[in-house]
Structures are given as C-alpha cells and as structure tokens.
Amino acid sequence: MNRAFTFLLICVIHAGSIAQGTGLLVNDNTDRWIWNQRFDVNDDQFHSVYRSYDRNASGEDSTHNSLRDRLKPVFLLGGELGIDPGHTPMWTSQALVGLAIDQPIGKRIRLQGAAYGGIVDGTSLLYKGPVREDVYPGIGKVIDEQGGTASIWNGLFALRFDPSHIFSIELGRAKHFWGDGYRSLFLSDHAPAYPYLQLKTKVWHIDYTNLFSWQQGIIDIDDEGAAFEDKFTSTHMLSWNISPRINVQIFETIIWQSEDSLSQRGFDVQYLNPIIFYRPVEFASGSADNAIIGLGMSFKVYPSYLIYAQFAFDEFLLDQFQAANGWWGNKFGIQLGVKGQDVLGVEGLYMQSEFNMVRPFTYSHGSPIQNYAHFNGSLAHPLGANFYEFLVLAEMEKDPWSLRNLLTYVIKGDDVGDINLGGDIFRSYVDPFRDVGNFIGQGDRTEAIQNSIYLSRILDHKSDRRIMLGYHSRWDMGDVKGTDHIFTLSLRSNIGDGYR
C-alpha cells in the first residue's frame, strides 16, 4: 500500500480516539505582534510556546467575511547583494508569488491553505546551513535547476476540526515552532514543511499536543547521488500554566526510518499511544530509534517581561556528567532567555536576549536518516550541534515603520575532514574521534559576530505585508577570518521567515 495513504489512514483512525489549532505560516514578526497583544501577567489560558499563533486568536469572527477577506496574496520579491572584500560581488534573488486562504466551514471546521512558487537565483546569502542543489533551504525540493536558477513551489494547508472546546484535530502540511525563544531546541521552523497530524487536548490550565509527522532523511547530505528516504516522528508536549505567571513544558519526540536492512516498518503503530513516554517503548521493542526529551519553563515578570528556558536531552548519563570528562555521549542543549515589550517604559520597544548551547553529537544518530532533521534542515536549532550562541534582538515599532536589529555571537565547531567531532548532525555518531575530552567548539572552529538591521514600512500586520531594506555584516574571527557585507531589499508578505 502506498506509504502516504497508509500514514494518512492511520492518523485519521487514531484521530477519532482523541481530539485549538494554530495559524499556518510561522513568522517571527507576526507571532511577536500577536504575543504583544496577548501578553498578560494574569492570563492562565494562553500557551505562548505553540507557534505560529492563530491570526484570529483575538476572537474576531471570520465566518461571514467576504471571499476577498479570506483569500489573500502571498509573495516574496527580493534581492541580496553580498560584498566580500577581495572578491567579486555576489547576487541572489527570489521571485515567489501565490495565494493563501482562511476559510471557515461551519462553526467547527476551518481550512487554511497557501500555495506559491516562482524563480530563485541562488541560495540566500543569509543561509548558513548545509546545501544540496536539489533542495532549496526552508522550502523543499527544486522542480528544475539550470545554471544556478531554480524553479520551486510550496504548498501548505491545515484542516482543523474542533469537536468541542476541549479537543482539536488538525491534518496538514506545514511547519511548527515550539518554544518562547527566538530559537527552539525542541521544534523549529528551520526545515521545510512536512505532512502532519496534530491532536490537541486543552483542559483546565493544560494544553497537551500530539504531533505525528512524515519527513525525509538522507544518509549523507554532501553526497549528490544519495536519495532522501522516508522517516517519521511522533512528538508530544504538555504545557501547563501552573499559575498565571508560571508555565512548565514536558517535551518528547522519537524518530524512526521507514525501512532499514531488516524490515519495512512504515508508520510504527506502537508510537500512536498518546500518553506514553516513548523511550521505554523504544527499549521494549528492541529498536534503535532516536528519542529526544526536554523540559521547558517560563516566568512572567510584571509588567511585560518573560523569562524562559529549554533543556533538551538526546542522551545523558549523570555519572559521566559528574566526572566532567567530556564524554561524547552526553548530548544535550540549554536555552536561557528573556524578552519584553515596552522595555524601560518606551512604547513600541521590544527586546529579547537569549543564550543557546548544544553539545557535540546532539540531534545526530547512528543511522543518519534518523537524525533530528528534515530534508537539509535541522528540526531544532539551525546550527545543529557543537556551538554556543548569544543573541540580542531589538525592534522599535511606530506604525507604519519598524526598525529591527539582531546581533549574534557564535562559536561553532565543525568536523575536520573524516574526523568525526560532532559538529555535523547529518553524520553518524557511531565512530566519534574520541570517547572523552570532547568540548563545545572542538574541530574547525568558527567564531563570528553578525549584525542584521532592517528598516520596514509595514503595510499590514496580520499578513506581514511590508517593504524591507536590510544591511547585514559578519566578522569571522575563528580558524578562517574574514568580513562579509550583505544588502537586501524585498517586498514580502507572510510567506515564512527569511531571517532567522
């Protein structure tokens, strides 16, 4: 039986046994705007960790809106000019257009969709991850590529059914972002969209989400002859507003490949149980699937600040941690941050400061297909593993203008040739260079400061239609030194994030 049909059939059957959905397109600007509206130190119902936020979360009724109100254009028309001193200038451009729809069907069903496509000339100069020419970062497979110019398209949809105020069932193809940070160590929007079934249960102050996803893995991201293969993830997170000011999250995901040398597993029904912890099931089944667990928390500070944290554990042994010997198998990540609006009493000033660290080999797996990634994009932090990152984001908004500045400082270690030092999540961890003595930043060391500043003329908040002018500078101070300057100009709508 066709695997796509099997996945869909299993999900629909399971949806009947358990049943708040979110908006379709993850976008940091729009989500921040909604967060600013929803933030309330006395609110114990809003679970801000699930993004993208519903654009109709304010409670407005769109049932009787005209077709013109429900059908909106989406587009990205832009160019990037990169100047690297001592080299010829580099130029990339994107011309993507399409339509998005938000259509209620009665009072309990809602259909959201977006389809867009067009031409891109080169990969975005702002993208720093692994690149395969047959995949455009953040979007997916390339339709046609000739001389650096590629045709691409993207189709997204979410069909949500709310049988009651407690349960919600959503089937679609989109991205998800779980966390209060600018980055997420649990689940981010860095990778292309993927098919999924989302089941939400909201009772009292608890929002419990199950997410079943169908993704694509690859053995070697650098091997142009290697084909992507099917894999699946079964993920859940419990978000509990213990009080109006305190939130705690428990996260867990497991990744397995559709087939291996021993069997063709497809979608493994044992991971459909919505309330189990997957790691014991993995052990009980004798499988070598990839499991990641996490703990998140946040605390609201009067009048308009949020302190937050995430702790992600891919593998962890306390005795090895206490020995402080740099054992390769202690794979985990930590995020600490604070954000707030109207900072220091300045109306319209939003600021966010965040620290992220991820140990070598985290998010990788013995079978590279089962790493925590989809196509060529990490499902967590864009840098993958083996890094420190500190960032400060500031945005001053005074309608219709916005001035946004993101400053990041990164230390990142990459593998050196065939030496496996845990910097590449697309590489098997079976043969690490050393068992102990590992540290963050080992290998080919990158140390860089990057600053991005955008001036925007906002045309519409909810659809994030805006004209943007940007300047990006990067100073590399690691093993390879250099300076880059990139200028960007774009006319865009809520087509997803282009500058995470």
C-alpha positions as CSV (number, residue, x, y, z in Angstrom):
1,M,0.0,0.0,0.0
2,N,1.2,3.5,-0.8
3,R,3.1,4.9,2.3
4,A,1.4,8.3,2.1
5,F,-2.0,6.7,2.1
6,T,-1.0,4.4,5.0
7,F,0.2,7.3,7.1
8,L,-3.0,9.3,6.4
9,L,-5.2,6.3,7.2
10,I,-3.5,5.5,10.5
11,C,-3.7,9.2,11.5
12,V,-7.4,9.6,10.7
13,I,-8.3,6.4,12.5
14,H,-6.3,7.5,15.6
15,A,-7.8,11.0,15.4
16,G,-11.2,9.6,16.2
17,S,-10.0,8.4,19.6
18,I,-8.6,11.7,20.9
19,A,-9.1,15.1,19.8
20,Q,-7.2,24.7,19.3
21,G,-5.1,24.7,16.3
22,T,-2.7,27.4,15.2
23,G,-2.0,29.7,12.2
24,L,-0.5,28.2,9.1
25,L,2.7,30.2,8.4
26,V,5.3,30.6,11.1
27,N,6.6,34.2,11.1
28,D,8.6,35.8,13.9
29,N,7.3,39.3,13.2
30,T,3.6,38.3,13.1
31,D,3.9,36.0,16.1
32,R,5.7,38.7,18.1
33,W,2.9,41.2,17.2
34,I,0.3,38.8,18.4
35,W,2.3,37.9,21.6
36,N,2.5,41.6,22.4
37,Q,-1.3,41.8,22.2
38,R,-1.9,38.6,24.2
39,F,0.7,39.0,26.9
40,D,-1.0,39.4,30.3
41,V,0.6,38.6,33.6
42,N,-2.8,37.5,34.9
43,D,-3.7,35.2,32.0
44,D,-3.5,31.5,32.7
45,Q,-5.1,30.3,29.4
46,F,-2.7,31.5,26.7
47,H,0.1,28.9,25.9
48,S,2.6,31.0,24.1
49,V,5.0,28.1,23.4
50,Y,2.9,26.8,20.4
51,R,3.6,28.8,17.3
52,S,2.6,30.0,14.8
53,Y,-0.1,31.8,16.7
54,D,-3.6,31.8,15.3
55,R,-4.2,35.1,13.4
56,N,-7.8,35.0,14.7
57,A,-6.8,34.5,18.3
58,S,-8.2,37.9,19.2
59,G,-11.7,36.3,18.8
60,E,-12.8,38.0,15.7
61,D,-15.4,36.1,13.7
62,S,-14.3,35.5,10.1
63,T,-17.3,33.2,9.2
64,H,-19.1,35.9,7.4
65,N,-16.1,37.7,5.8
66,S,-16.2,38.0,2.0
67,L,-14.1,35.8,-0.2
68,R,-11.8,38.8,-0.8
69,D,-11.2,39.0,3.0
70,R,-10.5,35.3,3.2
71,L,-8.3,35.0,0.1
72,K,-5.0,36.9,0.3
73,P,-1.9,37.1,-1.9
74,V,1.4,35.9,-0.5
75,F,4.7,36.9,-2.1
76,L,8.4,37.5,-1.8
77,L,10.1,39.7,-4.3
78,G,13.6,40.5,-3.3
79,G,17.3,40.6,-3.9
80,E,20.6,40.2,-2.0
81,L,23.9,41.8,-2.8
82,G,26.9,40.3,-1.0
83,I,30.2,42.1,-0.8
84,D,33.2,40.1,0.4
85,P,36.4,42.3,0.4
86,G,38.9,41.0,-2.1
87,H,36.3,39.0,-4.1
88,T,33.7,39.8,-6.8
89,P,30.2,40.8,-5.5
90,M,27.6,38.0,-5.2
91,W,23.9,38.5,-6.1
92,T,20.9,36.3,-5.4
93,S,17.2,37.0,-6.0
94,Q,13.8,35.5,-5.2
95,A,10.5,36.0,-7.0
96,L,7.8,33.9,-5.4
97,V,4.0,34.6,-5.6
98,G,0.9,32.8,-4.6
99,L,-2.4,32.8,-2.7
100,A,-3.4,32.0,0.9
101,I,-6.9,31.2,2.1
102,D,-8.5,31.1,5.5
103,Q,-12.0,29.5,5.1
104,P,-14.3,28.6,8.0
105,I,-16.6,25.7,7.2
106,G,-19.5,26.0,9.6
107,K,-18.6,26.6,13.3
108,R,-16.3,23.6,13.9
109,I,-14.2,23.2,10.8
110,R,-11.5,25.6,9.4
111,L,-9.4,25.3,6.3
112,Q,-6.2,27.2,5.9
113,G,-4.0,26.9,2.8
114,A,-1.2,28.6,0.9
115,A,0.4,27.8,-2.4
116,Y,3.2,29.8,-4.0
117,G,6.0,29.3,-6.4
118,G,8.4,31.0,-8.7
119,I,12.1,31.5,-9.5
120,V,15.1,31.8,-7.2
121,D,18.6,32.7,-8.4
122,G,21.0,31.1,-6.0
123,T,20.6,30.2,-2.3
124,S,20.0,33.1,0.1
125,L,23.3,34.6,1.2
126,L,22.0,34.7,4.8
127,Y,21.6,30.9,4.9
128,K,24.5,29.2,6.7
129,G,23.3,25.6,6.8
130,P,24.2,22.6,4.6
131,V,23.1,23.0,0.9
132,R,22.0,20.5,-1.7
133,E,21.3,21.8,-5.1
134,D,18.1,19.8,-5.4
135,V,16.7,21.3,-2.2
136,Y,16.0,25.0,-1.6
137,P,16.5,25.7,2.1
138,G,13.3,26.2,4.1
139,I,11.0,25.3,1.2
140,G,11.9,21.9,-0.2
141,K,12.6,20.1,-3.5
142,V,13.6,22.1,-6.5
143,I,11.4,21.5,-9.6
144,D,14.1,22.5,-12.1
145,E,17.5,23.9,-11.9
146,Q,19.6,25.4,-14.7
147,G,22.8,27.5,-14.3
148,G,22.0,28.4,-10.6
149,T,18.4,29.5,-11.3
150,A,15.8,27.2,-9.9
151,S,12.1,26.8,-10.1
152,I,10.4,26.0,-6.8
153,W,7.0,25.7,-5.3
154,N,5.5,25.2,-1.9
155,G,2.0,24.0,-0.9
156,L,0.8,24.3,2.7
157,F,-2.5,23.5,4.3
158,A,-4.2,22.8,7.6
159,L,-7.6,21.4,8.0
160,R,-8.8,21.7,11.6
161,F,-11.8,20.2,13.3
162,D,-12.9,21.3,16.8
163,P,-15.4,18.7,18.0
164,S,-15.6,20.6,21.4
165,H,-13.8,23.3,23.3
166,I,-11.5,20.6,24.7
167,F,-10.4,18.7,21.7
168,S,-8.9,19.8,18.3
169,I,-7.8,17.7,15.4
170,E,-5.6,19.2,12.6
171,L,-4.3,17.5,9.5
172,G,-2.0,19.3,7.2
173,R,1.4,20.1,5.7
174,A,3.2,23.0,7.3
175,K,5.9,24.0,9.9
176,H,5.7,24.2,13.7
177,F,7.7,26.1,16.3
178,W,7.6,25.1,19.9
179,G,9.1,27.5,22.4
180,D,9.1,31.0,23.7
181,G,12.6,31.7,22.3
182,Y,13.9,33.2,19.1
183,R,15.4,29.8,18.6
184,S,14.0,26.5,19.7
185,L,15.8,23.4,20.9
186,F,12.6,21.4,20.8
187,L,11.0,22.0,17.4
188,S,11.7,24.9,15.0
189,D,10.6,26.2,11.6
190,H,14.1,26.0,10.0
191,A,13.4,22.9,7.9
192,P,10.9,22.7,5.0
193,A,7.2,21.9,5.7
194,Y,6.1,18.3,6.2
195,P,2.8,16.4,6.4
196,Y,1.4,16.0,9.9
197,L,-1.5,15.2,12.2
198,Q,-1.9,17.3,15.3
199,L,-4.1,16.4,18.2
200,K,-4.7,18.9,21.0
201,T,-6.4,18.4,24.3
202,K,-6.9,21.6,26.4
203,V,-8.3,21.0,29.9
204,W,-8.1,23.4,32.8
205,H,-4.7,25.1,32.5
206,I,-3.1,22.3,30.5
207,D,-2.5,22.2,26.7
208,Y,-1.4,18.7,25.6
209,T,-0.3,18.3,22.0
210,N,0.5,15.2,20.0
211,L,2.2,15.7,16.6
212,F,2.7,12.8,14.2
213,S,4.9,13.8,11.2
214,W,6.2,12.3,7.9
215,Q,9.6,13.6,6.9
216,Q,12.6,12.9,4.7
217,G,16.1,11.8,5.8
218,I,19.3,11.3,4.0
219,I,22.4,9.2,4.6
220,D,25.0,11.8,3.5
221,I,24.0,15.4,2.9
222,D,27.1,16.0,0.9
223,D,26.5,13.1,-1.5
224,E,24.7,14.4,-4.5
225,G,23.9,10.8,-5.6
226,A,22.1,10.0,-2.3
227,A,18.4,10.0,-2.3
228,F,16.1,11.1,0.5
229,E,14.2,8.3,2.3
230,D,11.0,8.3,4.4
231,K,11.1,8.7,8.1
232,F,8.5,9.5,10.8
233,T,8.4,11.4,14.1
234,S,6.0,11.0,16.9
235,T,6.1,14.0,19.2
236,H,4.2,15.3,22.2
237,M,4.4,18.2,24.6
238,L,2.5,19.1,27.7
239,S,2.3,22.8,28.5
240,W,1.0,23.6,32.0
241,N,0.2,27.0,33.2
242,I,0.8,26.2,36.9
243,S,-0.2,29.8,37.7
244,P,-0.9,32.9,35.6
245,R,2.8,33.6,35.7
246,I,4.5,30.2,35.7
247,N,4.5,27.7,32.8
248,V,6.2,24.3,32.5
249,Q,6.5,22.2,29.4
250,I,7.5,18.5,29.1
251,F,8.6,17.5,25.6
252,E,9.4,14.2,23.9
253,T,9.9,13.0,20.3
254,I,11.0,9.8,18.7
255,I,12.3,9.5,15.1
256,W,12.4,6.3,13.1
257,Q,13.2,5.4,9.5
258,S,10.5,3.8,7.3
259,E,12.7,0.9,6.3
260,D,16.2,-0.5,7.1
261,S,18.2,-3.5,6.2
262,L,16.0,-5.8,8.2
263,S,12.4,-4.6,7.6
264,Q,10.0,-2.2,6.0
265,R,8.3,-0.6,9.1
266,G,6.4,2.3,7.6
267,F,4.5,4.2,10.3
268,D,5.0,2.2,13.5
269,V,1.6,2.0,15.3
270,Q,3.2,1.4,18.7
271,Y,4.1,5.1,18.8
272,L,0.4,6.1,18.4
273,N,-0.3,5.8,22.1
274,P,-0.8,9.5,23.0
275,I,0.1,9.3,26.7
276,I,3.2,7.1,26.8
277,F,6.8,8.0,27.2
278,Y,8.4,6.8,24.0
279,R,11.9,5.9,25.4
280,P,10.5,2.9,27.4
281,V,8.6,1.8,24.3
282,E,11.8,2.0,22.3
283,F,13.7,-0.1,24.7
284,A,10.8,-2.6,25.0
285,S,10.7,-3.1,21.2
286,G,14.4,-3.6,21.0
287,S,14.7,-0.8,18.4
288,A,17.4,1.7,17.9
289,D,15.1,4.6,17.2
290,N,16.2,8.2,18.1
291,A,14.5,9.7,21.1
292,I,14.8,13.2,22.5
293,I,13.2,14.6,25.6
294,G,13.0,18.1,27.0
295,L,11.9,20.3,29.8
296,G,10.9,23.9,29.3
297,M,9.7,26.7,31.6
298,S,8.8,30.4,31.7
299,F,8.0,33.1,34.2
300,K,6.2,36.3,33.6
301,V,7.6,39.4,35.3
302,Y,5.4,42.4,35.8
303,P,4.6,44.4,33.7
304,S,5.5,42.9,30.4
305,Y,8.6,40.6,30.6
306,L,9.0,36.8,30.1
307,I,12.0,34.8,31.4
308,Y,12.2,31.4,29.7
309,A,14.3,28.3,29.4
310,Q,14.6,25.0,27.5
311,F,16.6,21.9,28.3
312,A,16.8,19.2,25.6
313,F,18.4,15.8,26.2
314,D,19.3,13.5,23.4
315,E,21.3,11.2,25.7
316,F,22.5,11.8,29.3
317,L,24.4,9.8,32.0
318,L,24.7,11.5,35.3
319,D,27.8,9.7,36.4
320,Q,29.6,10.8,33.2
321,F,28.4,14.3,33.7
322,Q,29.7,14.4,37.3
323,A,33.0,13.0,36.1
324,A,33.3,16.2,33.9
325,N,35.4,14.1,31.4
326,G,33.8,15.3,28.2
327,W,32.2,12.0,27.3
328,W,30.9,12.1,23.8
329,G,27.5,10.5,24.7
330,N,26.3,13.3,27.0
331,K,24.3,15.0,24.3
332,F,22.1,17.9,25.4
333,G,21.3,21.6,24.8
334,I,20.4,24.5,27.0
335,Q,18.5,27.7,26.2
336,L,18.1,30.7,28.6
337,G,16.3,33.9,27.6
338,V,14.3,37.0,28.5
339,K,12.0,39.1,26.3
340,G,9.6,42.0,26.8
341,Q,7.6,44.8,25.3
342,D,7.6,48.5,26.0
343,V,11.0,48.0,27.6
344,L,12.1,50.6,30.1
345,G,8.8,52.2,29.6
346,V,9.5,53.1,25.9
347,E,6.3,52.4,24.0
348,G,6.8,50.2,21.0
349,L,10.2,48.9,22.0
350,Y,10.5,45.1,22.0
351,M,13.7,43.4,23.2
352,Q,14.9,39.8,23.5
353,S,18.2,38.4,24.8
354,E,19.0,34.7,24.5
355,F,21.7,32.2,25.1
356,N,21.9,28.8,23.4
357,M,24.4,26.0,23.7
358,V,24.3,22.5,22.2
359,R,26.9,19.8,22.9
360,P,28.7,17.9,20.1
361,F,26.8,14.9,18.6
362,T,23.4,16.1,19.8
363,Y,20.5,15.6,17.4
364,S,22.6,13.1,15.4
365,H,22.1,9.3,15.3
366,G,23.9,6.1,14.5
367,S,21.7,5.9,11.4
368,P,22.0,9.4,9.8
369,I,18.5,9.1,8.3
370,Q,17.2,9.1,11.9
371,N,18.8,12.4,12.9
372,Y,16.6,15.3,14.0
373,A,16.3,16.9,10.6
374,H,14.1,17.0,7.5
375,F,15.5,17.4,4.0
376,N,18.6,19.5,4.6
377,G,17.3,21.5,7.6
378,S,17.6,20.9,11.3
379,L,14.3,20.5,13.2
380,A,15.7,22.3,16.2
381,H,18.4,25.0,16.1
382,P,19.7,26.0,12.6
383,L,23.4,25.5,13.8
384,G,22.7,21.8,14.6
385,A,25.2,20.9,17.3
386,N,28.6,21.8,18.9
387,F,28.0,25.5,19.4
388,Y,27.5,28.4,21.7
389,E,25.2,31.3,20.6
390,F,24.3,34.6,22.3
391,L,21.8,37.0,20.6
392,V,20.1,40.3,21.3
393,L,17.1,41.3,19.3
394,A,15.6,44.8,19.5
395,E,12.8,46.2,17.5
396,M,11.3,49.7,17.7
397,E,7.9,50.0,16.0
398,K,5.9,53.1,15.4
399,D,3.2,52.5,12.8
400,P,3.8,52.2,10.0
401,W,7.5,51.9,10.5
402,S,9.7,49.3,12.1
403,L,13.4,49.3,12.9
404,R,14.7,45.8,13.8
405,N,18.3,44.9,14.8
406,L,19.6,41.4,15.6
407,L,23.1,40.9,17.0
408,T,24.5,37.4,17.3
409,Y,27.8,36.0,18.6
410,V,28.5,32.4,17.7
411,I,31.2,29.8,18.5
412,K,30.7,26.7,16.3
413,G,32.9,23.6,15.8
414,D,32.7,21.7,12.6
415,D,34.2,18.3,11.7
416,V,37.6,18.2,10.1
417,G,37.6,16.0,7.0
418,D,36.9,12.5,8.1
419,I,37.4,13.2,11.7
420,N,34.0,13.0,13.5
421,L,33.9,15.7,16.2
422,G,30.1,16.0,16.5
423,G,29.5,19.2,14.6
424,D,27.5,17.7,11.7
425,I,24.1,16.3,12.7
426,F,23.9,14.6,9.3
427,R,26.8,12.3,10.2
428,S,26.6,9.1,12.1
429,Y,27.9,9.2,15.7
430,V,29.0,5.6,15.5
431,D,32.7,6.4,15.2
432,P,33.5,9.5,17.3
433,F,37.0,10.8,17.1
434,R,37.4,10.3,20.9
435,D,35.2,9.0,23.7
436,V,36.2,11.6,26.3
437,G,37.7,15.0,26.2
438,N,35.0,16.5,23.9
439,F,34.0,20.1,24.3
440,I,31.8,22.7,22.5
441,G,33.7,24.4,19.7
442,Q,36.1,21.5,19.0
443,G,37.2,20.9,15.4
444,D,37.2,23.5,12.7
445,R,36.3,26.5,14.9
446,T,34.1,29.3,13.7
447,E,33.9,32.4,15.9
448,A,31.7,35.1,14.4
449,I,29.8,38.3,15.2
450,Q,26.9,39.1,12.9
451,N,24.6,42.1,12.9
452,S,21.4,42.4,10.8
453,I,19.4,45.6,10.7
454,Y,16.1,46.0,8.9
455,L,14.0,49.1,8.2
456,S,10.4,48.2,7.2
457,R,7.4,50.0,6.0
458,I,4.6,47.9,7.4
459,L,1.6,47.6,5.1
460,D,-0.5,45.1,7.1
461,H,0.4,43.4,10.4
462,K,-1.7,40.2,10.2
463,S,-0.4,39.3,6.8
464,D,3.0,40.8,7.5
465,R,3.0,42.7,4.2
466,R,5.9,45.0,4.2
467,I,8.7,46.7,2.3
468,M,12.1,45.8,3.8
469,L,15.6,47.3,3.5
470,G,18.3,45.4,5.3
471,Y,22.1,45.5,5.9
472,H,23.9,42.5,7.3
473,S,27.5,42.4,8.5
474,R,29.5,39.4,9.6
475,W,33.0,39.3,11.2
476,D,34.7,35.9,11.3
477,M,37.4,35.6,14.0
478,G,37.9,31.8,14.1
479,D,40.2,29.5,12.1
480,V,39.0,31.3,9.0
481,K,38.9,35.1,9.2
482,G,37.0,37.5,7.1
483,T,34.3,40.1,6.7
484,D,31.0,39.9,4.8
485,H,28.5,42.6,3.9
486,I,25.1,41.9,2.5
487,F,22.4,44.3,1.4
488,T,18.8,43.2,1.0
489,L,15.7,44.7,-0.5
490,S,12.4,42.9,-0.5
491,L,8.6,43.3,-0.8
492,R,7.1,40.5,1.1
493,S,4.1,39.1,2.9
494,N,3.7,36.3,5.5
495,I,5.4,33.7,3.4
496,G,7.5,32.4,6.3
497,D,10.7,33.6,8.0
498,G,13.6,34.7,5.8
499,Y,15.9,35.9,8.5
500,R,16.1,33.5,11.5
